[in-house]
């Protein structure tokens, strides 16, 4: 069963992904910079998973971000 934290995280992810797409659409950031932002975020979670608390949450966040990088954006792709 999902909780409010899950819904908040899903909403935040969708908003951030949409903002990154808009930055690219309006040619404010090139795709390589956006991917760099995502890689930095994944790396931060990977590092936190090694040294911090809530290790599983950090690992899961890093995996999710790396999936977004590998699969492209989920906002414009129809669900499979």
Buried (B, 14 or more C-beta within 10 A) or exposed (E): EEEEEEEEBEEEBEEEBEEBBEBBEEEEBEEEEBEEBBEEBBEBBBEBBEEEEEEEBBBEBBBBBBEBBEEEBEEEEEEE
